[in-house]
Amino acid sequence: DTEVTQTPKHLVMGMTNKKSLKCEQHMGHRAMYWYKQKAKKPPELMFVYSYEKLSINESVPSRFSPECPNSSLLNLHLHALQPEDSALYLCASSQGGENTEAFFGQGTRLTVV
Amino acid sequence: EDQVTQSPEALRLQEGESSSLNCSYTVSGLRGLFWYRQDPGKGPEFLFTLYSAGEEKEKERLKATLTKKESFLHITAPKPEDSATYLCAVQALNSGAGSYQLTFGKGTKLSVIP
Protein backbone atom coordinates (compact mmCIF):
# COMPACT_ATOMS: atom_id res chain seq x y z
CA ASP A 1 0.00 0.00 0.00
CA THR A 2 1.55 3.27 -1.13
CA GLU A 3 -1.38 5.50 -0.24
CA VAL A 4 -1.21 8.98 1.19
CA THR A 5 -4.67 10.35 1.99
CA GLN A 6 -5.40 14.06 2.00
CA THR A 7 -8.57 15.80 3.16
CA PRO A 8 -10.43 17.78 2.05
CA LYS A 9 -10.02 17.43 -1.71
CA HIS A 10 -11.28 20.96 -2.29
CA LEU A 11 -11.45 23.96 0.05
CA VAL A 12 -12.72 27.49 -0.46
CA MET A 13 -11.94 29.91 2.34
CA GLY A 14 -12.15 33.61 3.01
CA MET A 15 -9.14 35.67 3.96
CA THR A 16 -10.26 35.87 7.60
CA ASN A 17 -11.00 32.16 8.00
CA LYS A 18 -9.02 29.52 9.85
CA LYS A 19 -8.91 26.07 8.28
CA SER A 20 -6.73 22.97 8.38
CA LEU A 21 -5.53 20.52 5.76
CA LYS A 22 -4.99 16.92 6.86
CA CYS A 23 -2.71 14.17 5.61
CA GLU A 24 -2.44 10.56 6.70
CA GLN A 25 -0.20 7.63 5.75
CA HIS A 26 0.06 4.10 7.13
CA MET A 27 3.23 2.96 5.39
CA GLY A 28 5.41 3.39 8.47
CA HIS A 29 7.17 6.33 6.83
CA ARG A 30 9.07 8.63 9.17
CA ALA A 31 9.37 11.69 6.91
CA MET A 32 6.41 13.76 5.78
CA TYR A 33 6.30 16.79 3.52
CA TRP A 34 4.08 19.68 2.49
CA TYR A 35 4.43 21.04 -1.04
CA LYS A 36 2.63 23.89 -2.79
CA GLN A 37 1.97 23.69 -6.51
CA LYS A 38 0.69 26.53 -8.70
CA ALA A 39 -0.77 25.86 -12.12
CA LYS A 40 1.78 24.68 -14.69
CA LYS A 41 4.60 24.84 -12.15
CA PRO A 42 6.50 22.09 -10.33
CA PRO A 43 5.81 21.36 -6.65
CA GLU A 44 7.62 23.70 -4.26
CA LEU A 45 8.75 22.37 -0.90
CA MET A 46 7.24 24.10 2.14
CA PHE A 47 7.98 21.93 5.17
CA VAL A 48 9.67 18.66 6.05
CA TYR A 49 9.04 16.65 9.19
CA SER A 50 11.58 13.97 9.99
CA TYR A 51 10.78 11.61 12.85
CA GLU A 52 7.99 14.00 13.92
CA LYS A 53 10.33 16.98 14.20
CA LEU A 54 10.26 19.94 11.83
CA SER A 55 13.55 19.76 9.94
CA ILE A 56 12.97 22.11 6.99
CA ASN A 57 10.91 25.28 6.74
CA GLU A 58 11.49 26.88 3.36
CA SER A 59 10.86 30.45 4.52
CA VAL A 60 7.12 29.92 4.47
CA PRO A 61 4.96 32.80 5.82
CA SER A 62 3.64 32.32 9.34
CA ARG A 63 0.05 32.20 8.07
CA PHE A 64 0.92 28.57 7.25
CA SER A 65 1.52 26.50 10.39
CA PRO A 66 2.45 22.80 10.14
CA GLU A 67 1.83 20.22 12.82
CA CYS A 68 2.83 16.57 13.09
CA PRO A 69 0.77 14.98 15.91
CA ASN A 70 2.28 11.53 15.31
CA SER A 71 4.24 9.62 12.71
CA SER A 72 1.13 8.92 10.59
CA LEU A 73 -0.49 12.34 10.57
CA LEU A 74 0.46 15.74 9.21
CA ASN A 75 -1.64 18.88 9.39
CA LEU A 76 -1.30 22.29 7.80
CA HIS A 77 -3.13 25.06 9.66
CA LEU A 78 -4.16 28.05 7.57
CA HIS A 79 -4.99 31.52 8.87
CA ALA A 80 -5.41 34.89 7.20
CA LEU A 81 -4.45 33.65 3.77
CA GLN A 82 -4.19 35.79 0.66
CA PRO A 83 -5.72 35.09 -2.77
CA GLU A 84 -2.21 34.36 -4.11
CA ASP A 85 -2.06 31.40 -1.72
CA SER A 86 -4.62 29.62 -3.88
CA ALA A 87 -2.91 26.46 -5.17
CA LEU A 88 -2.81 22.68 -5.00
CA TYR A 89 -1.33 21.64 -1.65
CA LEU A 90 0.37 18.28 -1.74
CA CYS A 91 1.39 16.03 1.12
CA ALA A 92 4.03 13.35 0.65
CA SER A 93 5.81 10.79 2.78
CA SER A 94 9.00 8.74 2.55
CA GLN A 95 10.85 6.25 4.70
CA GLY A 96 13.14 9.00 5.95
CA GLY A 97 16.86 9.31 6.39
CA GLU A 98 18.70 8.93 3.11
CA ASN A 99 15.64 7.42 1.42
CA THR A 100 13.46 10.19 0.05
CA GLU A 101 11.49 8.03 -2.41
CA ALA A 102 8.40 10.10 -1.81
CA PHE A 103 4.78 9.10 -2.35
CA PHE A 104 2.28 11.88 -2.83
CA GLY A 105 -1.35 12.30 -1.93
CA GLN A 106 -3.91 13.58 -4.42
CA GLY A 107 -3.73 17.07 -3.01
CA THR A 108 -6.11 19.69 -1.66
CA ARG A 109 -7.21 22.32 -4.17
CA LEU A 110 -7.35 25.52 -2.11
CA THR A 111 -9.09 28.68 -3.27
CA VAL A 112 -8.81 31.83 -1.17
CA VAL A 113 -11.52 34.41 -1.85
CA GLU B 1 22.47 25.87 -6.04
CA ASP B 2 20.88 22.62 -7.17
CA GLN B 3 19.29 22.83 -10.62
CA VAL B 4 17.07 20.48 -12.59
CA THR B 5 16.21 21.25 -16.22
CA GLN B 6 13.73 19.25 -18.24
CA SER B 7 13.29 19.30 -22.00
CA PRO B 8 11.27 19.68 -24.04
CA GLU B 9 8.63 21.67 -22.14
CA ALA B 10 5.92 20.05 -24.24
CA LEU B 11 5.88 17.10 -26.62
CA ARG B 12 3.14 15.90 -28.97
CA LEU B 13 3.43 12.37 -30.29
CA GLN B 14 1.30 10.24 -32.52
CA GLU B 15 0.18 7.00 -30.92
CA GLY B 16 2.97 4.48 -31.41
CA GLU B 17 5.65 7.13 -32.05
CA SER B 18 8.49 6.48 -29.60
CA SER B 19 10.50 9.33 -28.09
CA SER B 20 12.57 10.43 -25.08
CA LEU B 21 12.29 13.10 -22.40
CA ASN B 22 15.41 14.65 -20.93
CA CYS B 23 16.31 15.72 -17.39
CA SER B 24 19.68 17.36 -16.84
CA TYR B 25 20.89 18.26 -13.37
CA THR B 26 23.61 19.98 -11.40
CA VAL B 27 23.55 19.03 -7.74
CA SER B 28 26.03 18.56 -4.96
CA GLY B 29 25.99 15.11 -3.52
CA LEU B 30 23.25 13.49 -5.61
CA ARG B 31 21.64 10.64 -3.72
CA GLY B 32 18.92 9.73 -6.19
CA LEU B 33 16.92 10.85 -9.21
CA PHE B 34 13.19 10.32 -9.37
CA TRP B 35 10.63 10.31 -12.16
CA TYR B 36 6.97 11.08 -11.50
CA ARG B 37 3.88 11.24 -13.66
CA GLN B 38 1.26 13.88 -12.89
CA ASP B 39 -2.24 14.12 -14.30
CA PRO B 40 -4.04 17.51 -14.17
CA GLY B 41 -5.27 18.40 -10.68
CA LYS B 42 -3.79 15.24 -9.16
CA GLY B 43 -0.73 14.49 -7.05
CA PRO B 44 2.45 13.17 -8.68
CA GLU B 45 2.54 9.39 -9.14
CA PHE B 46 5.89 7.77 -8.41
CA LEU B 47 7.46 5.96 -11.37
CA PHE B 48 11.19 5.28 -10.84
CA THR B 49 14.19 5.94 -8.64
CA LEU B 50 17.70 5.83 -10.11
CA TYR B 51 20.75 5.96 -7.87
CA SER B 52 23.87 5.49 -9.99
CA ALA B 53 25.13 6.21 -13.49
CA GLY B 54 24.38 3.36 -15.86
CA GLU B 55 21.30 2.27 -13.98
CA GLU B 56 18.13 1.53 -15.97
CA LYS B 57 14.58 0.76 -14.87
CA GLU B 58 11.51 -0.22 -16.88
CA LYS B 59 7.79 -0.17 -16.34
CA GLU B 60 5.42 -1.07 -19.16
CA ARG B 61 6.19 1.35 -22.03
CA LEU B 62 8.55 3.50 -19.94
CA LYS B 63 12.29 3.10 -19.45
CA ALA B 64 14.44 5.43 -17.36
CA THR B 65 18.21 5.73 -17.65
CA LEU B 66 20.80 7.74 -15.74
CA THR B 67 24.20 9.22 -16.57
CA LYS B 68 26.40 11.47 -14.42
CA LYS B 69 24.72 14.60 -15.77
CA GLU B 70 21.30 13.62 -17.06
CA SER B 71 18.48 11.15 -17.14
CA PHE B 72 16.24 10.07 -19.98
CA LEU B 73 12.71 8.75 -19.87
CA HIS B 74 12.14 6.69 -23.00
CA ILE B 75 8.56 6.08 -24.08
CA THR B 76 8.08 3.18 -26.47
CA ALA B 77 4.96 3.00 -28.64
CA PRO B 78 3.00 5.44 -26.47
CA LYS B 79 -0.76 5.32 -26.07
CA PRO B 80 -3.16 8.22 -25.43
CA GLU B 81 -3.38 7.20 -21.76
CA ASP B 82 0.32 8.04 -21.39
CA SER B 83 -0.59 11.71 -21.83
CA ALA B 84 0.47 13.54 -18.65
CA THR B 85 3.16 15.82 -17.27
CA TYR B 86 6.35 13.94 -16.42
CA LEU B 87 8.37 15.41 -13.57
CA CYS B 88 12.00 14.73 -12.74
CA ALA B 89 13.35 15.37 -9.23
CA VAL B 90 16.78 15.04 -7.66
CA GLN B 91 17.48 14.14 -4.07
CA ALA B 92 20.27 15.99 -2.34
CA LEU B 93 21.36 16.81 1.15
CA ASN B 94 20.17 20.07 2.69
CA SER B 95 23.31 20.54 4.80
CA GLY B 96 21.74 23.35 6.83
CA ALA B 97 18.85 21.16 7.91
CA GLY B 98 20.82 17.93 7.96
CA SER B 99 18.16 16.16 5.93
CA TYR B 100 17.49 15.19 2.33
CA GLN B 101 15.00 16.90 0.05
CA LEU B 102 13.75 16.76 -3.51
CA THR B 103 14.26 19.50 -6.10
CA PHE B 104 11.84 19.24 -9.04
CA GLY B 105 12.24 20.22 -12.66
CA LYS B 106 9.43 22.11 -14.42
CA GLY B 107 8.22 18.98 -16.18
CA THR B 108 7.48 17.87 -19.73
CA LYS B 109 3.85 17.87 -20.81
CA LEU B 110 3.32 14.88 -23.06
CA SER B 111 0.33 14.62 -25.37
CA VAL B 112 -0.23 11.38 -27.30
CA ILE B 113 -2.62 11.76 -30.21
CA PRO B 114 -4.69 8.74 -31.36
Contacts between the chains, C-beta under 8 A, distances in Angstrom:
chain1	res1	chain2	res2	distance
A	2	B	46	7.2
A	4	B	43	7.6
A	6	B	43	7.8
A	31	B	99	7.6
A	41	B	106	7.0
A	42	B	87	6.1
A	42	B	104	3.8
A	42	B	105	6.3
A	42	B	106	5.3
A	42	B	107	5.9
A	43	B	44	7.0
A	43	B	87	7.8
A	43	B	104	5.5
A	44	B	104	8.0
A	45	B	101	5.9
A	45	B	102	7.1
A	48	B	97	7.2
A	48	B	99	6.1
A	48	B	101	6.2
A	50	B	99	5.2
A	55	B	97	5.0
A	55	B	98	7.0
A	55	B	99	4.5
A	56	B	94	6.1
A	56	B	97	4.6
A	56	B	99	6.3
A	56	B	101	6.2
A	88	B	41	7.0
A	90	B	43	5.2
A	90	B	44	7.5
A	92	B	43	7.8
A	97	B	100	7.7
A	98	B	31	6.0
A	98	B	100	6.2
A	100	B	31	7.4
A	100	B	32	7.0
A	100	B	91	4.7
A	100	B	100	4.7
A	100	B	101	6.8
A	100	B	102	5.9
A	101	B	32	7.3
A	101	B	34	6.9
A	101	B	46	6.9
A	101	B	49	5.1
A	102	B	34	7.5
A	102	B	46	7.2
A	102	B	102	6.3
A	103	B	46	5.7
A	104	B	36	7.6
A	104	B	43	3.8
A	104	B	44	4.8
A	104	B	45	7.4
A	104	B	46	7.5
A	105	B	43	5.2
A	106	B	42	5.5
A	106	B	43	4.7
A	107	B	41	7.5
A	107	B	42	6.8
A	107	B	43	4.8
A	109	B	41	6.7
